[in-house]
Amino acid sequence: MTTPVSVPWAESLGAALPPLVVQAERVAATVMQGVHGRRRPGQGDAFWQFRPYVAGDAAARVDWRQSAKSDRLFVRETEWEAAQTVALWSQRGAAMDWRSGRDLPAKGFRAELLLLALASLLFRGGERVRLFGLPRAFAGRGAISALAEALPRQAMVAEDGRIPRHARAVLIGDFLAPLEETRNAVAALAARSVRGHLLQVLDPAEETLPFTGRIRFEGLGTAEHALVPRVEGVRALYEERLARHRDGLAAIAAASGWSFATHRTDQPPEAALLALYRRLAPG
């Protein structure tokens, strides 16, 4: 039997950034060969909001009248820019550090890889990407490295009241927490007309429970544990409850006009990335 292992993915993120970015760009390039560009036509230049000026903004975009009211510079954002924004979030924590074998990536690593590869495709299409919990959006082909460096600062939960109305969102995680947590997060975003997608990333062992005999299951990041005398005797019940939980996630997504999909870490990331990218297509 393969011994489950846990890797400190979040802690080692900084050291892993360069190869992670390279891998994400490679996955994105593979998917890009089969899709067309997705630069969207302008949806109007109606004023949306003021936001603080950030490095890289053109000086011509500064609203000097608004800026004169304080000691900061502000830029005008339009509804078109808000609609072009895609907010991304990937789950972090001990549960995402887990993998059932050394030949498999940790769930957190695969989630971050998919997030960066999706961002790379969106940047190529001229769209803006932001991470939950960060105040500014990223844009441009050269923004992928800056986005990767910002990953450790993203919000621990999928909540961010600064995401503009009519933006789109992609949440990536195992979503094994109680359904109410996911329902609240999705409902709060949908209430601001944010359309989105849930992608559940699981290790294959979490789907099939392939263990046999007497197994002690320990909680990740907690002192909780469960001793199961004969795992094969509870496998059918486990699979039933997992299927019921997934049905609940799909229902949560559908109730808010979102979509739901699943991905296993023993599967190639390209298929999941292509499906995500197509779901973000206009219309």
C-alpha positions in Angstrom: 0.0 0.0 0.0 1.3 3.5 -0.8 2.0 5.5 2.2 0.2 8.9 2.2 2.5 11.9 2.5 2.0 15.6 3.2 4.1 18.3 1.6 4.4 21.9 3.0 3.3 23.4 -0.3 2.3 26.8 0.9 5.5 27.2 2.9 7.8 26.3 0.0 5.8 28.3 -2.6 8.4 31.0 -2.9 11.2 28.5 -3.7 9.0 26.7 -6.3 7.8 29.8 -8.2 10.2 29.7 -11.2 9.6 26.1 -12.2 5.9 26.4 -11.4 5.5 29.4 -13.7 7.4 27.6 -16.4 5.2 24.5 -16.0 2.0 26.7 -16.0 3.1 28.5 -19.2 3.8 25.1 -20.8 0.4 23.8 -20.0 -1.2 27.1 -21.2 0.7 26.9 -24.4 -0.5 23.4 -25.1 -4.2 24.4 -24.6 -3.7 27.6 -26.5 -3.0 25.6 -29.7 -6.5 24.3 -29.8 -8.4 27.5 -29.0 -8.8 30.9 -30.5 -8.1 34.3 -29.0 -10.8 35.7 -26.7 -10.3 39.4 -26.7 -13.7 40.8 -25.9 -15.3 43.8 -27.7 -15.9 46.8 -25.6 -19.1 46.7 -23.6 -19.4 50.5 -23.1 -17.4 53.1 -21.3 -19.8 54.0 -18.5 -18.1 54.9 -15.3 -17.8 52.1 -12.8 -15.6 53.2 -9.9 -12.4 55.0 -8.9 -9.5 52.8 -7.8 -6.0 53.8 -6.5 -3.3 54.3 -9.1 -0.8 51.4 -9.3 2.5 51.2 -11.1 2.0 50.5 -14.8 -1.2 52.6 -15.2 -0.9 55.2 -17.9 -0.7 58.8 -16.6 -3.5 59.7 -19.0 -5.9 57.5 -17.0 -5.5 59.4 -13.7 -8.6 61.3 -12.7 -7.1 64.5 -11.5 -10.3 65.9 -10.0 -10.8 62.9 -7.8 -7.1 62.7 -6.9 -7.2 66.4 -5.8 -9.5 65.4 -3.0 -6.8 63.4 -1.2 -3.1 62.7 -1.2 -3.4 59.7 -3.5 -3.9 59.3 -7.2 -7.0 57.6 -8.5 -7.9 56.0 -11.9 -11.4 55.8 -13.4 -12.5 52.2 -14.2 -15.4 51.6 -16.7 -18.0 48.9 -16.7 -16.1 47.3 -19.6 -13.0 46.9 -17.5 -15.0 45.4 -14.7 -16.6 42.8 -17.0 -13.2 41.9 -18.3 -12.0 41.0 -14.8 -11.6 37.4 -13.8 -11.1 36.8 -10.1 -9.2 33.6 -9.2 -8.9 31.7 -5.9 -7.2 28.5 -4.9 -7.7 26.8 -1.6 -4.7 26.6 0.8 -4.1 24.7 4.0 -3.0 21.3 5.3 -5.7 19.5 3.4 -4.4 20.8 0.1 -0.8 19.7 1.0 -1.9 16.0 0.9 -1.1 13.5 -1.7 -1.5 9.7 -1.6 1.8 8.9 -3.3 5.1 10.4 -4.2 4.4 10.1 -7.9 1.4 12.4 -7.6 1.3 16.2 -7.1 -0.2 17.6 -4.0 -3.7 19.0 -4.5 -2.4 22.5 -3.6 0.3 22.3 -6.3 -2.2 21.2 -9.0 -4.7 23.9 -7.9 -2.0 26.6 -8.1 -0.8 25.2 -11.5 -4.3 25.4 -13.0 -4.8 28.9 -11.6 -1.5 30.2 -13.1 -2.1 28.4 -16.4 -5.6 29.8 -16.6 -4.3 33.3 -15.8 -1.7 32.9 -18.6 -4.5 32.2 -21.1 -6.5 35.1 -19.9 -3.6 37.5 -20.1 -3.0 36.4 -23.7 -6.6 37.3 -24.4 -6.2 40.8 -23.1 -8.2 40.2 -19.9 -7.5 41.3 -16.3 -6.9 38.9 -13.5 -7.1 39.4 -9.8 -6.6 37.2 -6.7 -9.1 37.1 -3.9 -8.0 39.4 -1.1 -5.6 41.6 -3.2 -6.5 45.2 -4.0 -5.4 45.4 -7.6 -5.8 43.4 -10.9 -3.0 42.1 -13.0 -2.9 42.5 -16.8 -0.5 41.9 -19.7 1.6 38.9 -20.8 4.4 39.8 -18.4 2.1 39.8 -15.4 2.2 36.0 -14.8 5.4 36.2 -12.6 3.9 39.0 -10.5 0.7 37.0 -10.1 2.7 33.9 -9.0 4.6 35.9 -6.4 1.4 37.3 -5.0 -0.2 33.8 -4.5 0.9 33.5 -0.8 -1.0 36.7 -0.1 -4.4 35.6 -1.6 -7.3 35.3 0.8 -7.6 32.1 2.8 -11.3 32.0 2.1 -13.2 32.8 -1.1 -14.5 36.2 0.1 -13.6 39.6 -1.3 -16.1 42.5 -1.3 -13.9 44.5 -3.7 -14.5 42.2 -6.7 -16.5 44.3 -9.2 -20.0 43.5 -10.2 -20.3 41.5 -13.4 -16.8 40.1 -13.0 -16.3 36.4 -13.3 -14.7 34.1 -10.7 -13.0 30.7 -10.6 -12.7 28.9 -7.3 -10.3 25.9 -7.2 -10.1 23.6 -4.2 -11.1 20.2 -2.8 -14.4 21.7 -1.3 -14.6 18.9 1.2 -15.7 21.3 4.0 -19.3 21.4 5.0 -21.5 22.5 2.0 -22.8 25.5 3.9 -19.3 27.2 3.7 -19.3 26.8 -0.1 -22.9 27.9 -0.4 -22.3 31.1 1.5 -19.2 32.0 -0.5 -20.9 31.4 -3.9 -24.2 33.1 -2.8 -22.3 36.3 -1.7 -20.5 36.5 -5.1 -23.7 35.8 -7.1 -25.5 38.5 -5.2 -23.2 41.0 -6.8 -23.8 39.5 -10.3 -20.5 37.7 -10.3 -20.7 34.6 -12.5 -18.4 31.8 -11.7 -17.1 28.2 -11.7 -16.2 25.7 -9.1 -13.4 23.2 -9.8 -13.0 20.4 -7.3 -9.5 19.0 -7.2 -9.1 15.6 -5.5 -6.4 13.0 -5.0 -7.4 9.7 -6.6 -7.3 8.0 -3.2 -10.0 10.4 -2.0 -12.3 9.2 -4.7 -11.7 5.4 -4.5 -10.5 4.8 -0.9 -8.2 2.1 -2.2 -6.8 1.1 1.2 -7.3 -2.4 2.7 -7.3 -3.8 6.2 -6.9 -1.9 9.5 -6.1 1.8 8.8 -5.7 4.8 11.1 -6.8 8.0 9.4 -5.4 11.1 10.9 -6.8 14.6 10.5 -4.7 17.1 8.6 -3.8 20.0 10.8 -5.9 18.6 13.7 -5.5 16.0 16.4 -8.6 14.1 15.2 -8.2 10.6 14.0 -10.3 7.5 13.1 -9.3 3.9 13.3 -11.1 1.8 10.8 -10.7 -2.0 11.4 -11.5 -3.0 7.8 -11.5 -0.2 5.3 -13.0 -2.3 2.4 -16.1 -2.7 4.6 -16.9 1.0 4.5 -15.8 1.8 0.9 -19.3 1.7 -0.6 -20.6 4.0 2.1 -17.7 6.4 1.6 -18.2 6.5 -2.2 -22.0 7.1 -1.6 -21.3 10.0 0.7 -18.7 11.5 -1.6 -21.2 11.3 -4.5 -23.8 13.0 -2.3 -21.4 15.8 -1.4 -20.6 16.4 -5.0 -24.2 16.5 -5.9 -24.5 19.2 -3.3 -21.7 21.2 -4.8 -23.2 20.9 -8.2 -26.6 22.1 -6.8 -25.0 25.1 -5.1 -23.3 26.1 -8.3 -26.5 25.6 -10.4 -28.6 27.6 -8.0 -26.4 30.7 -8.6 -26.0 30.2 -12.3 -22.4 28.9 -11.8 -20.9 25.7 -13.1 -19.1 22.8 -11.4 -16.5 20.3 -12.5 -14.1 17.8 -10.9 -10.4 17.0 -11.6 -8.1 14.3 -10.2 -4.4 14.9 -9.6 -3.5 11.7 -11.6 -5.1 13.2 -14.7 -3.3 15.6 -17.1 -4.0 19.3 -16.2 -4.6 20.3 -19.8 -8.2 18.8 -20.0 -9.3 20.6 -16.8 -7.7 23.9 -18.0 -9.4 23.7 -21.4 -12.8 23.1 -19.9 -12.3 26.1 -17.5 -11.2 28.3 -20.3 -14.2 27.4 -22.5 -16.6 28.0 -19.6 -15.2 31.6 -19.4 -16.0 32.2 -23.0 -18.4 35.1 -23.7 -22.0 34.0 -23.8 
